[in-house]
Amino acid sequence: MVSTAGAVYERVVPNATPLRGHERRGLAAEVAVQDAAATWGLPDFVMVPSVERKGRGVREISDGLLVVGDRGVVVQIKAREGEPGTREKESSWVLKQLAAASKQIHGTVRRLKMHSVQMTNGRGRSIHIDSPAVDWVGVTIIEHPAPPSDVPVPPQPGVTPVIALLRRDWEFLNLGRFLLDALSAVTTAEAATTAWRCARSSLAPNRTSWGSLSAPP
């Protein structure tokens, strides 16, 4: 909704773009999120997921990063595989995924604050990121064919600001400058409010839904 001196205008939020049918839903959602960021933002600032060795195993550095100057976004994507069940079951799934994604984001930020990383951007170029000098925030993107309404989500613990979006809303936003500005503006007062705002009106078709899950104390 945009209010002006003369009238109030409503901009319709379109549904998310269709996922690739030949890939499993989770992987297809990751590709769609990266494509949207590169299309509506700039591929130069979109870092594709990468892995690094940790002991005998490997770990992934998030599901992707957005980095512009000294500000960055850690992205985690959670996709609902299979057919949705009852409202209670789907609400439980959303809560579980948001909590898991928040922990992953905080872990990724801790890693990024330790030392710099070498990643590949959307143009296929290797980029050195001075990650300890970047002000990081997080975003959890939910891919769900029928997201439940009225889900009371408590704020998640952690010092890194985190918000949650449906993939539809991720594609709708101006993902480059707008999202970075919005995330960097998260305040302690906003963190005191329940985030995810899963009220029926905000999760109805063509409505935007997002909120803060955690912020610095």
MIVEXBA-914338 format. One record per atom (N, C-alpha, C): residue number from 1; x, y, z; residue in one letter. Coordinates in steps of 0.02 Angstrom, whole numbers, m for minus. Layout:
N
[NUM,[X,Y,Z],A] ...
//
This chain:
217
[1,[42,m59,0],M] [1,[0,0,0],M] [1,[44,62,0],M] [2,[28,110,m44],V] [2,[64,173,m47],V] [2,[14,230,m38],V] [3,[24,269,14],S] [3,[m21,324,29],S] [3,[9,390,5],S] [4,[m30,427,m33],T] [4,[m9,493,m57],T] [4,[m60,545,m33],T] [5,[m46,607,m48],A] [5,[m91,660,m27],A] [5,[m159,654,m61],A] [6,[m160,625,m120],G] [6,[m222,621,m158],G] [6,[m259,556,m154],G] [7,[m223,501,m140],A] [7,[m256,436,m140],A] [7,[m210,383,m109],A] [8,[m238,324,m99],V] [8,[m201,266,m75],V] [8,[m198,214,m131],V] [9,[m139,191,m148],Y] [9,[m130,144,m203],Y] [9,[m107,76,m177],Y] [10,[m129,24,m210],E] [10,[m108,m44,m193],E] [10,[m73,m75,m252],E] [11,[m14,m103,m238],R] [11,[23,m139,m290],R] [11,[17,m213,m277],R] [12,[m6,m250,m326],V] [12,[m16,m322,m319],V] [12,[51,m358,m322],V] [13,[61,m404,m274],V] [13,[122,m445,m274],V] [13,[108,m508,m314],V] [14,[141,m518,m370],P] [14,[127,m578,m412],P] [14,[152,m641,m378],P] [15,[126,m697,m400],N] [15,[150,m761,m375],N] [15,[222,m772,m396],N] [16,[256,m817,m361],A] [16,[325,m833,m378],A] [16,[329,m865,m447],A] [17,[385,m857,m479],T] [17,[395,m889,m544],T] [17,[395,m965,m536],T] [18,[372,m1002,m586],P] [18,[371,m1076,m581],P] [18,[441,m1104,m571],P] [19,[445,m1158,m532],L] [19,[508,m1192,m522],L] [19,[522,m1239,m581],L] [20,[586,m1255,m590],R] [20,[605,m1302,m642],R] [20,[576,m1371,m624],R] [21,[540,m1400,m670],G] [21,[505,m1462,m656],G] [21,[549,m1523,m654],G] [22,[609,m1521,m684],H] [22,[652,m1579,m688],H] [22,[699,m1586,m628],H] [23,[695,m1539,m580],E] [23,[738,m1542,m521],E] [23,[695,m1548,m458],E] [24,[723,m1576,m405],R] [24,[686,m1580,m343],R] [24,[672,m1509,m317],R] [25,[620,m1502,m278],R] [25,[596,m1436,m259],R] [25,[649,m1393,m224],R] [26,[687,m1425,m179],G] [26,[737,m1386,m142],G] [26,[789,m1355,m187],G] [27,[818,m1396,m232],L] [27,[869,m1371,m278],L] [27,[840,m1320,m326],L] [28,[779,m1333,m351],A] [28,[748,m1286,m397],A] [28,[735,m1219,m363],A] [29,[716,m1220,m299],A] [29,[705,m1158,m262],A] [29,[769,m1118,m254],A] [30,[825,m1153,m241],E] [30,[889,m1119,m234],E] [30,[908,m1084,m300],E] [31,[898,m1119,m355],V] [31,[914,m1090,m421],V] [31,[870,m1029,m434],V] [32,[805,m1035,m418],A] [32,[759,m980,m430],A] [32,[776,m918,m388],A] [33,[796,m929,m326],V] [33,[816,m874,m282],V] [33,[878,m838,m309],V] [34,[927,m877,m330],Q] [34,[988,m847,m358],Q] [34,[974,m810,m423],Q] [35,[931,m840,m465],D] [35,[915,m808,m529],D] [35,[878,m742,m518],D] [36,[833,m741,m468],A] [36,[796,m679,m454],A] [36,[843,m624,m431],A] [37,[889,m642,m386],A] [37,[936,m592,m361],A] [37,[980,m565,m417],A] [38,[1002,m609,m461],A] [38,[1046,m589,m515],A] [38,[1008,m549,m568],A] [39,[943,m565,m577],T] [39,[903,m530,m628],T] [39,[882,m461,m605],T] [40,[855,m457,m544],W] [40,[828,m393,m520],W] [40,[879,m352,m482],W] [41,[932,m384,m460],G] [41,[988,m348,m432],G] [41,[1043,m345,m484],G] [42,[1103,m368,m465],L] [42,[1158,m373,m513],L] [42,[1197,m437,m499],L] [43,[1211,m477,m550],P] [43,[1247,m540,m539],P] [43,[1316,m530,m508],P] [44,[1345,m470,m516],D] [44,[1411,m456,m487],D] [44,[1411,m463,m411],D] [45,[1354,m450,m380],F] [45,[1350,m449,m307],F] [45,[1319,m512,m278],F] [46,[1300,m559,m320],V] [46,[1269,m622,m298],V] [46,[1323,m676,m297],V] [47,[1337,m703,m238],M] [47,[1387,m756,m230],M] [47,[1352,m824,m226],M] [48,[1371,m869,m270],V] [48,[1338,m934,m271],V] [48,[1364,m976,m213],V] [49,[1326,m1026,m190],P] [49,[1349,m1068,m134],P] [49,[1417,m1100,m149],P] [50,[1457,m1105,m98],S] [50,[1522,m1138,m105],S] [50,[1535,m1182,m44],S] [51,[1580,m1228,m50],V] [51,[1597,m1273,6],V] [51,[1671,m1266,22],V] [52,[1688,m1280,84],E] [52,[1757,m1280,106],E] [52,[1768,m1338,154],E] [53,[1830,m1358,160],R] [53,[1845,m1415,203],R] [53,[1842,m1395,277],R] [54,[1815,m1440,317],K] [54,[1812,m1431,390],K] [54,[1829,m1498,421],K] [55,[1893,m1505,443],G] [55,[1915,m1569,468],G] [55,[1917,m1620,412],G] [56,[1883,m1676,422],R] [56,[1881,m1728,370],R] [56,[1823,m1718,322],R] [57,[1779,m1673,338],G] [57,[1721,m1662,295],G] [57,[1722,m1595,260],G] [58,[1665,m1576,233],V] [58,[1657,m1511,200],V] [58,[1595,m1477,227],V] [59,[1593,m1411,222],R] [59,[1534,m1374,242],R] [59,[1518,m1322,189],R] [60,[1454,m1308,183],E] [60,[1432,m1259,133],E] [60,[1426,m1191,166],E] [61,[1449,m1140,131],I] [61,[1444,m1071,155],I] [61,[1376,m1044,133],I] [62,[1325,m1060,170],S] [62,[1256,m1037,159],S] [62,[1229,m1062,92],S] [63,[1169,m1039,74],D] [63,[1140,m1054,9],D] [63,[1153,m997,m40],D] [64,[1199,m953,m21],G] [64,[1217,m897,m64],G] [64,[1226,m834,m22],G] [65,[1262,m787,m49],L] [65,[1275,m723,m16],L] [65,[1259,m666,m64],L] [66,[1237,m610,m36],L] [66,[1234,m547,m73],L] [66,[1283,m500,m38],L] [67,[1329,m472,m75],V] [67,[1379,m427,m46],V] [67,[1385,m364,m87],V] [68,[1375,m307,m54],V] [68,[1382,m242,m86],V] [68,[1423,m198,m39],V] [69,[1485,m185,m56],G] [69,[1527,m145,m13],G] [69,[1538,m179,54],G] [70,[1521,m143,108],D] [70,[1532,m171,175],D] [70,[1468,m199,205],D] [71,[1419,m213,163],R] [71,[1357,m244,187],R] [71,[1344,m309,150],R] [72,[1319,m358,186],G] [72,[1307,m423,155],G] [72,[1247,m459,184],G] [73,[1219,m504,144],V] [73,[1162,m544,164],V] [73,[1179,m617,157],V] [74,[1167,m655,211],V] [74,[1175,m727,210],V] [74,[1107,m757,196],V] [75,[1102,m798,144],V] [75,[1038,m825,122],V] [75,[1032,m899,140],V] [76,[975,m918,169],Q] [76,[958,m988,181],Q] [76,[889,m1001,151],Q] [77,[882,m1055,115],I] [77,[820,m1072,81],I] [77,[793,m1138,109],I] [78,[729,m1138,126],K] [78,[697,m1198,151],K] [78,[636,m1213,107],K] [79,[636,m1271,75],A] [79,[583,m1289,28],A] [79,[544,m1349,54],A] [80,[478,m1345,48],R] [80,[434,m1400,69],R] [80,[430,m1452,14],R] [81,[458,m1510,27],E] [81,[455,m1565,m20],E] [81,[390,m1604,m9],E] [82,[365,m1635,m61],G] [82,[305,m1676,m54],G] [82,[241,m1635,m49],G] [83,[186,m1669,m36],E] [83,[121,m1637,m31],E] [83,[110,m1610,40],E] [84,[83,m1548,46],P] [84,[69,m1520,112],P] [84,[16,m1562,149],P] [85,[20,m1561,215],G] [85,[m28,m1597,257],G] [85,[m76,m1549,290],G] [86,[m93,m1564,352],T] [86,[m140,m1522,390],T] [86,[m107,m1456,408],T] [87,[m149,m1408,429],R] [87,[m123,m1343,448],R] [87,[m73,m1351,506],R] [88,[m89,m1394,554],E] [88,[m45,m1404,612],E] [88,[23,m1432,589],E] [89,[21,m1480,544],K] [89,[82,m1509,519],K] [89,[124,m1459,482],K] [90,[94,m1419,440],E] [90,[131,m1369,401],E] [90,[156,m1312,445],E] [91,[118,m1293,496],S] [91,[141,m1242,543],S] [91,[203,m1266,580],S] [92,[201,m1329,600],S] [92,[259,m1359,634],S] [92,[319,m1360,588],S] [93,[308,m1375,524],W] [93,[363,m1376,476],W] [93,[394,m1307,468],W] [94,[352,m1255,462],V] [94,[377,m1187,455],V] [94,[419,m1167,516],V] [95,[394,m1180,576],L] [95,[431,m1162,637],L] [95,[498,m1198,640],L] [96,[498,m1262,623],K] [96,[560,m1301,626],K] [96,[610,m1274,575],K] [97,[588,m1259,515],Q] [97,[633,m1235,463],Q] [97,[661,m1166,479],Q] [98,[619,m1122,506],L] [98,[643,m1055,523],L] [98,[696,m1058,578],L] [99,[686,m1102,627],A] [99,[735,m1110,681],A] [99,[800,m1138,654],A] [100,[794,m1189,610],A] [100,[855,m1219,582],A] [100,[893,m1170,538],A] [101,[857,m1132,498],A] [101,[889,m1083,454],A] [101,[924,m1029,494],A] [102,[891,m1007,548],S] [102,[921,m955,591],S] [102,[987,m979,620],S] [103,[990,m1041,643],K] [103,[1052,m1069,671],K] [103,[1106,m1073,617],K] [104,[1086,m1093,557],Q] [104,[1134,m1098,502],Q] [104,[1162,m1029,484],Q] [105,[1118,m979,484],I] [105,[1141,m911,468],I] [105,[1190,m885,519],I] [106,[1174,m895,583],H] [106,[1220,m873,636],H] [106,[1287,m909,632],H] [107,[1285,m975,616],G] [107,[1347,m1012,608],G] [107,[1388,m987,549],G] [108,[1354,m971,494],T] [108,[1389,m945,435],T] [108,[1421,m878,450],T] [109,[1385,m834,486],V] [109,[1412,m768,502],V] [109,[1474,m776,547],V] [110,[1471,m821,595],R] [110,[1530,m833,638],R] [110,[1589,m853,595],R] [111,[1577,m898,547],R] [111,[1631,m919,503],R] [111,[1657,m861,462],R] [112,[1613,m820,434],L] [112,[1633,m764,392],L] [112,[1672,m712,431],L] [113,[1658,m706,495],K] [113,[1692,m657,537],K] [113,[1762,m680,556],K] [114,[1777,m744,547],M] [114,[1843,m771,566],M] [114,[1897,m749,517],M] [115,[1885,m759,452],H] [115,[1934,m739,401],H] [115,[1899,m733,334],H] [116,[1933,m702,287],S] [116,[1904,m688,221],S] [116,[1891,m752,182],S] [117,[1849,m745,130],V] [117,[1831,m803,88],V] [117,[1839,m785,14],V] [118,[1849,m837,m25],Q] [118,[1852,m831,m97],Q] [118,[1790,m864,m126],Q] [119,[1748,m826,m162],M] [119,[1686,m853,m188],M] [119,[1678,m834,m261],M] [120,[1628,m864,m292],T] [120,[1614,m851,m363],T] [120,[1549,m814,m370],T] [121,[1550,m759,m409],N] [121,[1488,m720,m416],N] [121,[1446,m745,m474],N] [122,[1390,m711,m485],G] [122,[1343,m732,m536],G] [122,[1369,m729,m607],G] [123,[1426,m696,m617],R] [123,[1456,m694,m684],R] [123,[1512,m746,m692],R] [124,[1520,m788,m641],G] [124,[1571,m840,m644],G] [124,[1641,m816,m626],G] [125,[1647,m757,m597],R] [125,[1712,m730,m580],R] [125,[1728,m745,m507],R] [126,[1791,m762,m493],S] [126,[1813,m775,m425],S] [126,[1823,m708,m389],S] [127,[1791,m701,m331],I] [127,[1792,m638,m294],I] [127,[1820,m649,m224],I] [128,[1868,m608,m204],H] [128,[1894,m610,m136],H] [128,[1851,m564,m93],H] [129,[1823,m592,m39],I] [129,[1779,m552,5],I] [129,[1812,m545,73],I] [130,[1823,m484,94],D] [130,[1850,m470,161],D] [130,[1791,m476,211],D] [131,[1769,m537,221],S] [131,[1707,m549,259],S] [131,[1708,m524,331],S] [132,[1766,m524,367],P] [132,[1764,m497,436],P] [132,[1745,m423,438],P] [133,[1757,m386,384],A] [133,[1742,m315,382],A] [133,[1671,m300,359],A] [134,[1633,m351,341],V] [134,[1565,m342,315],V] [134,[1515,m344,373],V] [135,[1464,m301,368],D] [135,[1409,m301,416],D] [135,[1356,m349,390],D] [136,[1351,m408,421],W] [136,[1309,m461,395],W] [136,[1239,m462,426],W] [137,[1190,m479,386],V] [137,[1122,m493,408],V] [137,[1101,m557,373],V] [138,[1044,m585,393],G] [138,[1022,m647,363],G] [138,[951,m644,338],G] [139,[936,m686,289],V] [139,[867,m692,264],V] [139,[852,m766,252],V] [140,[796,m788,280],T] [140,[771,m856,268],T] [140,[715,m851,217],T] [141,[721,m890,164],I] [141,[670,m890,111],I] [141,[633,m956,113],I] [142,[567,m952,120],I] [142,[524,m1011,124],I] [142,[491,m1024,57],I] [143,[501,m1084,32],E] [143,[468,m1107,m29],E] [143,[415,m1158,m8],E] [144,[352,m1139,m14],H] [144,[297,m1182,9],H] [144,[238,m1173,m38],H] [145,[209,m1228,m62],P] [145,[153,m1221,m110],P] [145,[90,m1192,m79],P] [146,[82,m1199,m13],A] [146,[22,m1173,21],A] [146,[40,m1156,92],A] [147,[76,m1100,103],P] [147,[99,m1083,171],P] [147,[42,m1074,220],P] [148,[47,m1101,280],P] [148,[m7,m1095,329],P] [148,[m13,m1024,355],P] [149,[m73,m1007,378],S] [149,[m85,m941,405],S] [149,[m85,m943,481],S] [150,[m79,m883,512],D] [150,[m84,m875,584],D] [150,[m34,m918,622],D] [151,[27,m919,600],V] [151,[79,m957,636],V] [151,[115,m911,684],V] [152,[109,m922,750],P] [152,[143,m879,798],P] [152,[216,m898,805],P] [153,[260,m859,776],V] [153,[332,m876,776],V] [153,[369,m832,826],V] [154,[402,m861,875],P] [154,[441,m821,923],P] [154,[506,m798,892],P] [155,[534,m742,916],P] [155,[600,m720,891],P] [155,[652,m774,905],P] [156,[699,m781,858],Q] [156,[753,m830,866],Q] [156,[812,m798,900],Q] [157,[848,m835,944],P] [157,[907,m807,977],P] [157,[964,m795,928],P] [158,[1007,m748,944],G] [158,[1065,m735,902],G] [158,[1077,m660,895],G] [159,[1138,m642,876],V] [159,[1156,m572,871],V] [159,[1151,m545,800],V] [160,[1141,m589,752],T] [160,[1135,m567,682],T] [160,[1062,m555,664],T] [161,[1045,m496,638],P] [161,[975,m485,616],P] [161,[955,m534,562],P] [162,[896,m563,569],V] [162,[871,m612,520],V] [162,[798,m597,505],V] [163,[779,m598,442],I] [163,[709,m591,423],I] [163,[688,m652,383],I] [164,[623,m662,376],A] [164,[596,m718,337],A] [164,[552,m692,281],A] [165,[558,m723,223],L] [165,[518,m704,165],L] [165,[492,m766,130],L] [166,[434,m760,100],L] [166,[414,m810,51],L] [166,[453,m797,m13],L] [167,[464,m848,m53],R] [167,[501,m839,m116],R] [167,[466,m788,m161],R] [168,[401,m787,m160],R] [168,[362,m739,m199],R] [168,[383,m667,m181],R] [169,[390,m654,m117],D] [169,[407,m586,m95],D] [169,[480,m570,m109],D] [170,[523,m621,m106],W] [170,[593,m612,m124],W] [170,[599,m588,m197],W] [171,[560,m619,m240],E] [171,[561,m599,m311],E] [171,[530,m531,m322],E] [172,[482,m513,m280],F] [172,[447,m449,m289],F] [172,[492,m390,m269],F] [173,[531,m399,m217],L] [173,[571,m343,m192],L] [173,[627,m326,m241],L] [174,[649,m263,m238],N] [174,[709,m243,m273],N] [174,[767,m271,m233],N] [175,[793,m328,m253],L] [175,[835,m368,m209],L] [175,[903,m338,m195],L] [176,[928,m295,m237],G] [176,[994,m268,m225],G] [176,[994,m216,m170],G] [177,[987,m154,m188],R] [177,[992,m100,m140],R] [177,[934,m100,m91],R] [178,[873,m114,m114],F] [178,[815,m111,m69],F] [178,[821,m160,m12],F] [179,[838,m224,m28],L] [179,[841,m274,24],L] [179,[897,m260,73],L] [180,[955,m240,48],L] [180,[1010,m224,93],L] [180,[993,m166,139],L] [181,[960,m115,112],D] [181,[939,m58,153],D] [181,[889,m79,205],D] [182,[841,m121,185],A] [182,[789,m143,231],A] [182,[818,m185,288],A] [183,[864,m230,271],L] [183,[893,m273,321],L] [183,[938,m234,369],L] [184,[976,m187,343],S] [184,[1022,m149,385],S] [184,[984,m102,432],S] [185,[919,m91,417],A] [185,[879,m47,458],A] [185,[843,m83,515],A] [186,[851,m149,521],V] [186,[818,m186,574],V] [186,[842,m161,641],V] [187,[796,m146,686],T] [187,[813,m118,751],T] [187,[794,m165,807],T] [188,[818,m149,868],T] [188,[801,m189,927],T] [188,[727,m188,939],T] [189,[695,m130,928],A] [189,[622,m125,938],A] [189,[585,m172,892],A] [190,[608,m178,830],E] [190,[576,m223,783],E] [190,[586,m296,804],E] [191,[644,m309,834],A] [191,[658,m378,855],A] [191,[612,m400,912],A] [192,[585,m351,949],A] [192,[541,m368,1004],A] [192,[473,m391,979],A] [193,[460,m377,915],T] [193,[396,m398,885],T] [193,[403,m467,854],T] [194,[351,m507,859],T] [194,[353,m573,827],T] [194,[364,m564,752],T] [195,[411,m602,724],A] [195,[429,m591,655],A] [195,[391,m632,605],A] [196,[396,m660,567],W] [196,[363,m702,517],W] [196,[291,m683,503],W] [197,[254,m647,540],R] [197,[189,m618,524],R] [197,[148,m663,478],R] [198,[132,m720,503],C] [198,[95,m768,461],C] [198,[19,m759,469],C] [199,[m4,m699,477],A] [199,[m76,m687,479],A] [199,[m106,m703,411],A] [200,[m169,m722,411],R] [200,[m200,m744,349],R] [200,[m196,m691,294],R] [201,[m204,m628,313],S] [201,[m203,m576,261],S] [201,[m135,m569,229],S] [202,[m82,m578,269],S] [202,[m15,m568,241],S] [202,[10,m628,201],S] [203,[m21,m685,212],L] [203,[0,m744,175],L] [203,[m49,m763,120],L] [204,[m102,m723,113],A] [204,[m150,m736,60],A] [204,[m116,m722,m8],A] [205,[m142,m750,m62],P] [205,[m111,m737,m127],P] [205,[m105,m663,m141],P] [206,[m48,m645,m171],N] [206,[m35,m576,m192],N] [206,[m28,m527,m133],N] [207,[m7,m553,m75],R] [207,[8,m510,m18],R] [207,[80,m523,4],R] [208,[113,m471,27],T] [208,[182,m478,49],T] [208,[184,m498,122],T] [209,[231,m542,140],S] [209,[239,m562,210],S] [209,[313,m565,226],S] [210,[334,m531,279],W] [210,[402,m535,300],W] [210,[407,m506,370],W] [211,[461,m520,404],G] [211,[470,m493,471],G] [211,[539,m508,497],G] [212,[557,m479,554],S] [212,[622,m492,584],S] [212,[617,m549,632],S] [213,[666,m595,629],L] [213,[667,m652,675],L] [213,[714,m639,733],L] [214,[766,m601,723],S] [214,[812,m587,777],S] [214,[852,m525,759],S] [215,[880,m494,811],A] [215,[921,m434,800],A] [215,[967,m426,859],A] [216,[1018,m385,853],P] [216,[1066,m377,908],P] [216,[1031,m352,970],P] [217,[1051,m377,1031],P] [217,[1020,m354,1093],P] [217,[1039,m282,1107],P] 
//
